Amino acid sequence: MPAIIPYIPKNITVHLGSPNSDAPNVTVPFVDYVKNVASSEIYPTWDEAALRANIYAIVSFALNRIYTEYYRSRGYPFDITSSTAIDQYFVNGRSYFENVSRIADELFNDYLRRPGFIEPLAAKFCNGTTVTCEGLSQWGSQDLAQQGLNSVEILRRYYGDIEIVENAPSRGIQTSYPGTPLKQGSTGPDVVVVQAELNRIAQSYPAIPKIPKADGIYGPKTEASVRKFQEIFGLKVDGIVGRITWYELVRLYTAIYRLSELRSQGQQFYAISWAYPNSIQQGDRGQSVRQLQYMLSVISEFIPQFPMVEIDGIFGPSTKNAVLAAQRYFGIPQTGAVDEDTWDLLYDQFAGIENTALRSKKHFPSEVPGDYVNTSTLQQFPGDDLRPGNRDEVRQEVVR
């Protein structure tokens, strides 16, 4: 099987705000990005083991965003954002701490991954005091360092079974599409990528036949899997991976990781009523806005016409744009405010996804060993979007 090693990019493009905000993009050397985030996220006075553990996580998370084309596969012209609710804290133009800069120079081309996996680990982290998450606790890492643990031991406390890839090669960022369609007879690393993505997606869409061996040879089994994928997702069914099919594979593959994050965020909503909370519009804040943003975020992973939104409880311009996109999609008046019809249509779409894709612990690997997104009851996508009048027993499982 051909070896596929993610490259360390020479540069990374950062959007200085949430994904849909009207904020500039800046392109900086990748090593400078790591120094910037590390100097913004952690304290230079911490023990070196804690600093190293945090820098490994920073590098790995950023590389995961680039390797999976998390934003570019959705049409955004950047690799990562500076929004701490979604990505990592980047302060354009800031200076760096000397010891942090030294460690970043040493570690910027090392990253974490799961044994047997290609992609860098989406190594989530938070400060561990005012904010907690399923990932590394920054202050907790300092406590462990003071107890005598080294950086690798600290990382394994939080991420479980991981390995460190050292001295990965560097090159400029390139789009992943190989430039020419892949079909029967094609061979090489690009075919391995397709096979790996199909096998992962097939875990939640069991109608897609799995490929027994990701060997880099585009044979009949790979073509059969591609055809079923194209059929399920409304693409031209020709068994050929052209640009459109390639990026639809990337988008679905990337959604696996996003769904694990959304499942974690969704824990806070399970005991809350989903009844219509009265009209919500730009300028509003609070729990009902967070619920709205959560619904929009979940739906956006399955329906590309729904833009990504930040779950911050603030109904700003990006949330209004997402609501307008939803109203346009549903064919109802585009007001940008959420009336009862808009809320119910969003809930109908969200409920089917939430109950089948986010509720158990099987198939979708998260960043924490043993913690998985729900696919134990996941059925093949029915082929039609859920619309008013659709009925299914799964809706009864959501507290409303």
C-alpha positions in Angstrom: 0.0 0.0 0.0 1.5 3.4 -0.9 2.5 5.5 2.1 0.5 8.7 2.5 2.1 11.2 4.9 0.4 14.6 5.5 2.7 17.4 4.6 3.5 20.4 6.9 2.3 23.5 4.9 4.7 26.3 4.4 1.8 28.8 5.0 -1.6 28.7 6.5 -4.5 31.1 5.8 -6.4 32.3 8.9 -9.9 33.9 8.9 -9.9 36.5 11.6 -13.4 35.8 12.9 -16.1 33.1 12.8 -16.5 31.4 9.4 -19.3 33.5 8.0 -18.2 36.8 9.5 -17.1 39.7 7.3 -13.5 39.5 8.5 -10.2 39.6 6.7 -8.0 36.6 5.9 -4.3 36.6 6.6 -1.7 34.1 5.3 1.3 33.5 7.6 4.1 30.9 7.7 2.8 27.8 9.5 5.6 27.9 12.1 4.6 31.5 12.9 1.0 30.5 13.3 2.0 27.8 15.8 4.0 30.4 17.8 1.2 32.9 17.7 -1.5 30.5 18.9 0.8 29.0 21.6 1.7 32.5 22.8 -2.0 33.4 22.9 -3.3 30.1 24.5 -0.7 29.1 27.2 1.6 30.7 29.8 5.3 30.8 29.1 6.0 30.2 32.9 4.5 26.7 32.7 6.7 23.6 32.9 8.3 22.6 29.6 6.4 19.3 29.5 3.1 21.2 29.6 4.2 23.6 27.0 5.3 20.8 24.7 2.1 18.9 25.2 0.0 22.0 24.3 2.1 22.8 21.2 1.8 19.2 20.0 -2.0 19.7 20.3 -2.0 23.1 18.5 0.0 21.7 15.6 -2.1 18.6 15.3 -5.4 20.4 15.4 -4.3 22.9 12.7 -3.0 20.2 10.5 -6.2 18.2 10.8 -8.1 21.3 9.6 -5.8 21.5 6.6 -5.5 17.8 5.8 -9.3 17.3 5.9 -9.9 20.5 4.0 -12.4 21.3 6.7 -13.2 24.8 5.4 -12.0 24.7 1.8 -14.2 21.7 1.0 -17.1 23.9 1.9 -16.0 26.7 -0.4 -14.2 29.0 2.1 -11.0 30.6 1.0 -9.1 29.8 4.2 -7.8 26.9 6.3 -8.8 27.8 9.8 -10.4 30.6 11.8 -9.4 32.6 14.9 -12.7 31.8 16.6 -12.0 30.0 19.9 -15.5 28.5 19.8 -14.5 26.5 16.7 -10.7 26.6 16.3 -7.7 28.2 18.0 -6.9 31.7 19.4 -4.8 33.6 16.8 -4.0 37.3 17.4 -2.7 38.8 14.1 0.6 40.7 14.6 1.3 39.7 18.2 4.8 39.0 19.5 5.9 35.6 20.7 7.4 34.4 24.0 11.0 33.3 23.6 10.7 29.8 25.2 7.4 29.1 23.4 9.0 30.2 20.1 12.0 27.9 20.7 9.8 24.8 21.3 7.5 25.7 18.3 10.6 25.8 16.1 11.4 22.3 17.2 7.9 20.8 17.1 6.0 22.5 14.3 6.6 19.5 11.9 5.5 16.9 14.5 1.9 15.9 15.0 -0.4 13.4 16.8 -2.5 10.7 15.2 -4.2 7.5 16.1 -2.3 4.3 15.4 -3.5 3.0 12.0 -4.8 6.3 10.9 -3.4 8.7 8.4 -4.8 12.1 9.4 -3.5 14.3 12.1 -5.6 14.1 15.3 -8.2 16.8 15.7 -6.7 17.4 19.2 -9.2 19.6 20.9 -8.2 21.5 24.0 -9.6 24.1 26.4 -8.4 25.9 29.5 -10.0 23.4 31.9 -11.2 26.0 34.3 -13.8 28.4 32.8 -14.3 26.1 29.9 -14.1 22.2 29.7 -14.2 20.0 26.7 -13.5 16.4 25.5 -9.8 17.0 25.1 -6.7 18.4 26.7 -7.1 20.7 29.7 -4.5 23.4 29.5 -4.3 24.0 33.2 -4.6 20.3 33.8 -1.6 19.6 31.7 0.4 22.0 33.9 -0.7 20.1 37.0 0.4 16.8 35.4 3.7 18.3 34.4 4.3 19.4 38.0 3.6 15.9 39.1 6.5 14.8 36.9 4.8 13.5 33.7 6.5 14.2 30.4 4.7 15.6 27.4 3.8 12.3 25.8 2.4 10.9 29.1 0.3 14.1 29.5 -1.1 13.8 26.0 -2.0 10.1 26.5 -3.9 11.0 29.7 -6.2 13.2 27.6 -6.2 11.6 24.1 -5.5 7.9 25.0 -3.7 5.8 22.4 -1.8 8.1 20.2 1.5 8.2 18.3 3.7 11.1 17.3 4.8 11.6 13.7 8.1 13.4 13.7 9.8 15.5 11.0 7.0 15.4 8.5 8.0 16.9 5.1 7.0 20.4 4.2 5.5 21.9 1.1 3.0 24.5 -0.1 -0.7 23.9 0.4 -2.2 22.2 -2.6 -5.8 21.3 -3.2 -6.4 17.6 -2.7 -8.1 16.8 -6.0 -5.5 15.0 -8.1 -6.4 17.0 -11.2 -7.7 14.1 -13.3 -10.6 11.7 -12.6 -10.0 8.4 -10.9 -11.6 5.3 -12.5 -11.1 1.6 -13.0 -7.4 1.1 -13.7 -6.2 4.1 -11.7 -3.6 3.3 -9.1 -1.6 5.2 -6.4 -2.0 7.2 -3.2 -5.0 9.2 -4.5 -6.9 5.9 -4.9 -6.0 5.0 -1.3 -7.5 8.3 -0.1 -10.8 7.5 -1.9 -10.9 4.0 -0.5 -10.2 5.2 3.1 -12.8 7.9 2.9 -15.4 5.5 1.4 -14.8 2.9 4.1 -15.2 5.5 6.9 -18.4 7.0 5.4 -19.8 3.4 4.9 -19.8 3.0 8.7 -22.8 5.4 8.8 -24.2 4.6 5.4 -24.2 0.8 5.4 -25.6 0.6 1.9 -22.2 1.7 0.6 -20.2 -1.6 0.2 -16.9 -1.5 2.0 -13.7 -2.1 0.2 -11.9 -5.1 1.7 -8.4 -3.7 1.2 -7.3 -0.1 0.6 -4.5 -1.1 -1.7 -4.4 1.9 -4.1 -5.9 -0.1 -7.0 -9.2 1.2 -8.4 -10.9 -2.1 -9.2 -14.5 -3.3 -9.4 -15.1 -3.2 -5.7 -14.0 0.4 -5.5 -16.1 1.4 -8.4 -19.2 -0.3 -6.9 -18.6 1.6 -3.7 -18.2 4.9 -5.6 -21.4 4.2 -7.5 -23.5 3.7 -4.4 -22.0 6.8 -2.8 -22.9 8.8 -5.9 -26.4 7.4 -5.9 -27.1 8.2 -2.2 -25.8 11.7 -2.4 -27.5 12.7 -5.7 -24.4 12.8 -7.9 -24.0 11.5 -11.4 -23.7 7.7 -11.1 -20.8 6.8 -13.3 -18.4 5.1 -10.9 -15.7 7.8 -11.6 -14.3 10.1 -9.0 -14.1 13.5 -10.7 -13.8 16.8 -8.9 -17.5 16.9 -7.7 -17.4 13.4 -6.3 -13.9 14.0 -4.8 -15.0 17.0 -2.8 -18.3 15.5 -1.8 -16.2 12.6 -0.3 -14.0 15.1 1.4 -17.0 17.0 2.8 -18.7 13.8 4.2 -15.4 12.5 5.6 -14.7 15.8 7.4 -18.2 15.9 8.8 -17.4 12.8 10.8 -15.1 14.8 13.0 -17.4 17.8 13.1 -20.3 15.5 14.2 -18.3 14.3 17.2 -17.8 17.9 18.3 -21.5 18.6 17.8 -22.5 15.5 19.8 -20.5 16.8 22.7 -22.0 20.2 22.5 -25.5 18.7 22.2 -25.3 17.2 25.7 -26.4 20.6 27.1 -29.7 20.5 25.2 -31.0 17.0 25.8 -33.1 18.0 28.9 -34.3 21.3 27.4 -37.7 21.7 25.7 -37.6 22.2 21.9 -41.0 23.9 21.8 -41.1 27.1 19.8 -39.8 29.8 22.2 -41.4 32.9 20.5 -39.9 34.9 17.7 -36.1 35.2 17.6 -34.4 37.8 15.5 -31.1 39.7 15.1 -29.9 41.2 18.3 -31.4 38.6 20.5 -29.3 36.6 22.9 -29.6 33.5 25.2 -30.5 29.9 25.3 -33.1 29.9 22.5 -30.5 31.4 20.2 -28.0 28.7 21.2 -30.6 26.0 20.4 -31.3 27.6 17.0 -27.6 27.8 16.2 -27.1 24.2 17.3 -29.9 23.0 15.0 -28.4 25.0 12.1 -24.9 23.6 12.8 -26.1 20.0 12.8 -28.2 20.4 9.6 -25.3 22.2 7.8 -23.2 19.0 8.1 -25.8 17.2 5.9 -27.2 19.9 3.7 -24.6 22.2 2.1 -27.1 25.0 1.5 -27.0 25.7 5.2 -23.9 27.7 6.1 -21.9 27.0 9.3 -22.7 29.1 12.3 -20.9 29.7 15.6 -22.8 28.4 18.7 -22.4 31.5 20.9 -25.9 32.5 21.9 -25.7 35.8 20.0 -28.1 36.3 17.0 -25.7 38.3 14.8 -25.4 38.8 11.0 -24.0 35.3 10.4 -26.9 33.6 12.2 -29.3 35.8 10.3 -27.7 34.7 7.0 -28.0 31.1 8.0 -31.7 31.6 8.8 -32.2 33.3 5.5 -30.6 30.4 3.8 -32.8 28.0 5.7 -36.0 29.9 4.7 -34.8 30.0 1.1 -34.2 26.3 1.2 -37.7 25.6 2.7 -39.4 27.9 0.3 -40.9 30.2 2.9 -40.7 34.0 3.3 -37.1 35.1 3.8 -37.4 37.4 6.8 -34.2 36.5 8.6 -36.3 36.2 11.8 -37.3 32.8 13.2 -41.1 32.5 13.5 -42.9 29.4 14.4 -43.0 27.9 10.9 -39.2 28.4 10.5 -38.5 26.9 13.9 -40.7 23.9 13.2 -39.2 23.2 9.8 -35.7 23.5 11.3 -36.7 21.2 14.1 -38.2 18.6 11.7 -35.0 18.5 9.7 -32.8 18.5 12.8 -34.7 15.8 14.8 -34.2 13.0 12.3 -30.4 13.7 12.1 -30.0 14.2 15.8 -31.7 10.9 16.8 -29.9 8.8 14.2 -26.5 10.4 14.0 -25.7 11.8 17.4 -27.2 9.6 20.1 -25.1 6.4 20.6 -21.4 5.4 20.9 -20.5 3.4 17.8 -18.7 4.0 14.5 -17.7 7.6 14.4 -14.4 8.0 16.2 -14.2 11.2 18.3 -11.0 12.7 19.7 -11.4 10.7 22.9 -10.8 6.9 22.9 -14.0 5.0 23.6 -16.2 8.0 22.8 -18.2 7.8 19.6 -20.9 9.6 17.8 -24.2 7.7 17.5 -24.6 5.6 14.5 -25.8 2.4 16.1 -29.3 3.2 14.8 -28.1 5.1 11.7 -30.0 4.3 8.6 -29.1 5.0 5.0 -30.1 8.6 4.1 -33.6 8.2 2.6 -32.8 10.1 -0.6 -35.2 13.0 0.1 -34.9 15.8 2.6 -37.3 15.8 5.5 -40.2 18.2 4.9 -43.4 19.2 6.7 -45.7 16.2 6.8 -43.0 13.6 7.0 -43.5 11.2 9.9 -41.2 8.9 11.7 -41.0 7.3 15.1 -37.6 8.8 15.8 -39.0 12.3 16.3 -40.7 11.1 19.5 -37.3 10.5 21.2 -36.3 14.2 21.4 -37.5 16.1 24.4 -39.8 18.8 23.2 
